[in-house]
Structure formats: structure tokens, C-alpha cells
Amino acid sequence: MVYKLLFPSKANATNMSLLLLAARIIFAGLLMTHGFEKLTHFDETMAKLGDPIGMGAEISAGLAIFGEFFCSLACVFGFLYRLSMIPMIVTMCVAFFIAHGASFAKGGEMAFVYLAVFVLIYIAGPGKYSLDYLIGEKLTKKRR
């Protein structure tokens, strides 16, 4: 028992899916709180964010809210997972590389952590505890 715990020979699909579920809930849930704050204080968000991508403060704030709140919500549930992850990753790229000047000294470490985690869980996929998995299972059964 201890041997298998210390030296696993292969990844357990259920454990991996639980890990991915936990990562989705924790990291997307945390980012969702930032997005909700921006959504409920839109005018302050526009003033604070400014226009980092040259599309106007209102559009920039709207895109940040979309990536941080609405896409995070989809990610938590594993709905259209990889599609919802793209705006989250782009938002963190803008936050780290543009807003924080790709510098940890200027407060960019959290944006970088989110970016790294989101890229890794994007690659890993949502796991079997997701709406995408359930939808895929139903679609597979209909084809048979």
C-alpha cells in the first residue's frame, strides 16, 4: 500500500480527474472573484485598467470581465472547457506582459501564476468530472 503511494507506476484516471476538478474549482473560482469585483464596479474597473490593448477602456474592461468571470464560471463546471480557457489565458497574458510589464517586482506574480496554471490545465483537459465529459459520453452513446 505504502509502496504504491510512494512509487506509483501509472497515473490513476480517477485521481487525475479529481485533481483537475480541484484545480478548476480553486484557480478558476479565485479568478472569478476578481471578475465579479470588476463587473460590480465597472466604472472603477475602466479607470483602473485603462486601455492596455488599444481598444478603449470600456472594451478592455469588458474583455477582462468576460475572461475572468464568465469564462471562469464555464471552466469551474468544465463546460466548453478548452474554449473558455482561451480568454482566461489571454487575459492573464495581458495582465502579466502588458499591465505588469512582465515583472514580478511590479505585482505581476499572481497574473503569472494564473497564466501558468491555466496553460497547464488547458493542456491536461477537464477530466471526467466535467460537463464536457458528460456531453461527450451522451454524444458517443447516440452514435452507437
C-alpha positions in Angstrom: 0.0 0.0 0.0 2.7 2.5 1.0 4.8 1.3 -1.9 2.1 2.2 -4.4 1.6 5.6 -2.7 5.3 6.4 -2.8 6.1 4.9 -6.2 3.0 4.9 -8.4 3.6 3.0 -11.7 0.9 4.8 -13.6 -1.5 7.7 -13.2 -4.9 6.8 -11.8 -7.6 8.3 -14.0 -10.0 9.0 -11.2 -7.3 10.7 -9.0 -6.2 12.7 -12.0 -9.8 13.8 -12.7 -10.3 14.8 -9.1 -7.0 16.8 -9.2 -8.2 18.6 -12.4 -11.6 19.2 -10.8 -9.9 20.7 -7.7 -7.6 22.9 -9.9 -10.6 24.1 -11.9 -12.6 25.0 -8.8 -9.7 26.6 -6.9 -8.0 28.6 -9.6 -11.0 29.5 -11.9 -13.0 30.2 -8.7 -10.4 32.6 -7.4 -10.2 34.3 -10.8 -14.0 34.5 -10.9 -13.9 36.6 -7.7 -11.7 39.2 -9.5 -14.0 39.2 -12.4 -17.1 39.7 -10.2 -15.4 42.6 -8.5 -14.7 44.2 -11.9 -18.2 43.5 -13.0 -19.9 45.1 -10.0 -17.5 48.1 -10.1 -17.4 48.6 -13.8 -16.6 52.4 -13.8 -13.7 51.9 -11.4 -12.5 48.9 -13.4 -12.4 51.1 -16.6 -10.4 53.8 -14.8 -8.0 51.3 -13.1 -7.4 49.1 -16.2 -7.2 52.0 -18.7 -6.6 50.8 -22.3 -3.8 48.2 -22.3 -4.7 46.8 -25.7 -5.7 49.9 -27.6 -9.4 49.2 -27.9 -10.7 51.6 -25.4 -11.2 51.3 -21.7 -14.8 50.1 -21.9 -13.9 47.2 -24.3 -10.8 46.3 -22.4 -12.7 46.2 -19.1 -15.5 44.2 -20.8 -13.0 41.6 -22.2 -11.3 41.3 -18.8 -14.6 40.7 -17.1 -15.6 38.2 -19.8 -12.3 36.3 -19.3 -12.2 36.5 -15.6 -15.8 36.0 -14.6 -17.9 34.3 -17.3 -15.2 32.1 -18.7 -14.0 31.1 -15.2 -17.6 30.1 -14.4 -17.6 27.8 -17.5 -14.2 26.5 -16.5 -15.3 25.6 -13.0 -18.1 23.4 -14.4 -16.0 22.1 -17.2 -18.3 23.5 -19.9 -16.8 24.2 -23.3 -13.6 23.9 -21.2 -10.8 24.5 -23.7 -12.8 27.2 -25.5 -13.4 29.0 -22.2 -9.8 28.7 -21.2 -8.5 30.7 -24.2 -9.9 34.1 -23.0 -8.7 33.3 -19.4 -5.2 32.7 -20.8 -5.2 35.8 -23.0 -6.4 37.9 -20.1 -3.6 36.7 -17.9 -1.1 37.3 -20.7 -2.3 40.9 -21.0 -2.2 41.3 -17.2 1.3 39.9 -16.9 3.1 41.1 -20.0 1.3 44.4 -20.6 -0.2 45.6 -17.3 2.6 44.4 -15.1 5.4 44.8 -17.7 6.4 41.1 -17.4 7.8 41.9 -13.9 7.3 40.2 -10.6 8.6 43.3 -8.9 5.6 45.3 -10.3 3.0 42.9 -8.9 2.8 40.5 -11.8 3.5 37.3 -9.9 -0.2 36.4 -9.4 -1.0 37.0 -13.1 2.0 34.8 -13.9 0.8 32.0 -11.5 -2.7 32.1 -13.0 -1.2 32.1 -16.5 1.0 29.1 -15.8 -1.8 27.1 -14.1 -4.3 27.9 -16.8 -1.9 26.8 -19.6 -1.2 23.5 -17.7 -4.8 22.7 -17.1 -5.7 23.6 -20.6 -3.2 21.0 -21.9 -4.4 18.4 -19.3 -8.1 18.9 -20.2 -11.1 19.0 -17.9 -11.1 15.3 -16.7 -14.1 13.1 -16.3 -15.8 15.3 -13.6 -16.9 17.9 -16.1 -19.9 18.8 -18.2 -17.9 18.3 -21.4 -17.2 14.7 -20.3 -20.9 14.1 -19.7 -21.9 15.7 -23.0 -19.2 13.7 -24.8 -20.4 10.4 -23.2 -24.0 11.2 -24.3 -22.9 12.0 -27.9 -20.8 8.8 -28.1 -23.8 6.7 -27.0 -26.1 8.3 -29.6 -23.6 7.4 -32.4 -23.7 3.7 -31.5 
